[in-house]
Amino acid sequence: MSFARAYEENEVGPELRRIYAELRTNFDLPFVPTLFKNMAAAPPYLKGMWRDLAPVAASREFHAASAALDDFVRAQAIGGVWRLRDQERMLAEQKISTNDMPVLAGVVGIFVRTLPPLLLFARLMQSGLHGGQKGRVTSGKQAPALSRLVTLHVPNEREASLRAWLIYADIRRTLKTRSVMSLFRALSPFPSYLASAWMDSKTVLADRDFQRAGEEVSQRAVALLRGIPVRDHAELLKELSAEQARDVRETVEDFLRTVPALALLSVVWRRSFYDAKERKAA
């Protein structure tokens, strides 16, 4: 059974807080992804894994692979026929102010840029858990503006209102996952909007062509990681109990089952904010 509890910064010790900060900087994120907060349930693994893969995540090769996967995901989304309803119109119907609409669009946009590198990184974690792979990377220079300037509050599942909790239950059931991804939890302060967007998302996720496109995203991620190294992480698992070692593996697999489709969905979702304007202009 995979880890379901996400440990926030105020719940972990100084060393894990430092790793959380480094994760934000390396991926240039305004939040710490749930995958790593879940892994805080097994500190020896999280520390050892990050010690191994932090230089890889900062490398030129990894950033080039992330950019290539990002382009591929966007191309898949643009080439498909999938759409959510006009988001601005839906938000207006729910009495959400016009000033808040760009903010919500920006939140979805953050996940458009976030999910491709996280998918690649999770694939590296999976490779480490299955013996690792050889390769070589060169150090890269970073200018992580987003992580330095912006903090995105992603409410913990325990902070959810009853309505949000019911939506979370449906998300977990539909995606067959134990944790609700940050993409949805970030929007939980607007439960009416989250409910509407999720119902549209369910329709898209159930589309067979969309599922095939998600599988292609997953396959492209594997291809892009050739030549990017990760050590055999078996020694890290020896520091854990048998149950924890199993949970580490299942948590990574759970994440990888979900993220390719959500990476694609986030682009479709973001485009739905301005798609109606583009059609009018055309």
N, C-alpha and C positions, 0 to 999 in steps of 0.2 A: 504494500500500500504506500503510495507516494506521499511525500510531505505535503500537508495542506496548510499548515500554519505559516504565516509570513511574519518574520521578526523585524520590527521597526528599529530605527536607530537608537531610540531610548531604551530598547530592551536587550541590546547586545553590549559587549565589553569594548574597551578602547581599540583593540586590534581589529575587530570586525567593523567598527565604525570607520577606521582608517581604510579598510578594504572597500566599504560602501562609498567613501569619498573618491577613492581611486577608480572605482567602476564608473561613477558619474563622469569623471574627468576623461578616462580612456574612451568611453563611448560618446562623450559630449552630450550627456542627458541631464534634464532638470529633475530627475527622480531616479530611484534605485529600482530596477526591474524585479518583479515578483520572484522570478527564478532564483535569484541570489538571496533574496530574503527568506525563501523557503529553505535554501541550502544552509542557512545559518543554524538550522537544527542539527547540523553535523559540522561543527567548526573545524575539526582537523581536515576534513575534505575540502571545505571552502578555502581555507588558508593555503593548503598545498596546491590545489587546482589553480588558484589565482597567482600564486608565486610562479607557477610554470607558465601560465598563459597570458599574464599581464603584458610581458614584452611582445608577445605575438599580437595581442589586440592593438598595441600601439604601433605596429610595424607598417611599412609602406605596402607590403604585399596584402596584409589583411584589409587595409583601407581601400586598396584597389579592387579587391574581391567584393567588398561591401558596396562600392560604387557600381560595379558591374551588376551585382544582384539587384540593387535598387533600380537600375535602368531596366532590367529584365522584368521585374515586378510591375513597374509602371507601364511598360509596353504591353504586358499581358492584360492589365486592367483596361487600358485604352482600346486595345483590340477587341475586347469582349463587348457584349450587349448589356451587361449587368448595370443596374442603377438602383439606388435608393431614391425614395421620393425627394422632390425639391426640398432641401433641408431648411432653407430660409423661410419658405412658405409654411412649412410644418412648425417651425419655431414661432412664427408670427401667430399662427392659429392657437398656440399654447401660451400666448401673451408674454413671450420672452422678448425683452427689449432689443431693438436693433443694435444697440451698443454692445450687447452680449453675444450677438451672433458671430462676429469675427473672432471673438475669444474662443467660442466652442469650435469653430472651424479650425482655429489654430491648435487647439488641443488634439483634434484628430490628425492634423498635419504633423504634429510631433511624433505620432506613432507611425506615420508614413515613413519618416526618416529613421526611426528607431528600430523597427522590426527586422529589416534585412540584416544589419550587422549582428543583432541578437540571434537570429536564426543561424548564421554562420558560426557564431561562437558556441552555441549549443551543440552544433554538429561536431565541433572540435572536442567539446566535453564528452560527447558520445564516443568519439574515436579514442580518446584517452581511456575510457572505461572498457574499450574492446582491444587494448593492446597498443594504442598510439599509432603514429605514422611519422616517417622521416620527412625532412624538408629543411628549408633555410629561409630566414627572413632577415631584413635589414631594418634598423631602427628608423623611425619616422618622427618628424617634428609636428607638434600639434598646437592648435590655437583654439582650445575648447571654450568658445564664447558662450554658448547656450548654458552649459553647466555652471559657469561662473556668474551669469547675469540673471538666470531665471530658476525658480524652484516651483515645480508642479506638485501640488498636494494630491496624492492618490490615496483616497480613504481606504483604510483596512476594511476587510469584509465585516469585521465586528462592529464597525461604525455605521453600517448601513441601516437605513430606515426599513420598516416592515415591507413597504412596497419594493424598495430596491432589493431586499433579501429574496422576495418572491421571483424577481427578475433573475437574480443570481442563480437561484435554484434551476430555472429553466435553461440558463446559459450552461451550467455545469452538465445538466442532463443532455442537452443538444450536442455539446462539444465533447461529451464523455471525458471530462476533466474534473479534477478535485479542486482546482484553484480557478478563480475568476481573473482573467487577464486585466492588466492595468488599463488597457484601452477602454474597458467598460466601467471599471471602478472609478476612473477619473471623472466620469460624467454622472456619477451617482447623486451629486447634489441637485441634479435636474431629473428626478425620477420619471416624470412624464415624457420628457424628451428621450431619455434612455430607453423607456419601454417602447416608444414608437420606432426608434432607430433599430432596436434589437429585433422587433418583429419583421422589419424590412430586411435586416441582415439574415435572419433565419431563412427567408425565401431565397436569397442569393446563395447562401451556404448550401442549400439543398439542391441547387442546380447542378446537373451532372457535368455540363461543360465547365462550370466554375470549379468543381472538384477536380476535374482533369487538369485545369490550369494550375490549381494549387499543388498537385502532384508534380507538375513540371517545374514549379518554383522550388520544390523540395529537391528534385533531381539536379537542378542547376546549382543549388547551394553545395551539394556534394561535389560536383565537377569543379567548382571554383576553389575548393579547398585543396586540390592536388598541389603538393609542394609546400604546403604550410604545415609546420611541424607541431606535434603534441606528443609528450612523453606518455609511456604506459603508466596509468594512474592506479594500477592494482595495489601498489604499496600504500597509497592513501586510504584505500578501503580496508586494509588490514588494521588500521587504527580504529575502526568502527566495529560495532556489533554486527552480527549477520543481518539483523533486522534493519539497521541503519544503512548498511551497504546496499541492501535490496531497495530501500526507499530512495537512495541517491540515484540509482539506475532508473527506477520507475519515474522519478520526478523529471529527469532529463527526457526520457521517452515521452512522457505526458506533454511536455513543452513542445517537443518536436512534432507531435501529432497535430498540434493546434496552430502553431505559429505560421506555417506556410500559407494556409487559408486566410488567417487574420492579416498577414502582410498584404495580401491581395485585396482583402475586404477594405482595409484602411484607405487604400488608394481610391477604390470605388466610392467609399463613403465621403472622402474629401472632395472628390470631383462633383458629388451631388450638391455641394454648396453653391457652385457657380455654373452648373450644367444648364440650368434654365436660362441664365443670362446669355450663355454662348449660343443657345438655340435661337433666342430672340434676335441676337446680333446677326446671325446667319440668315 
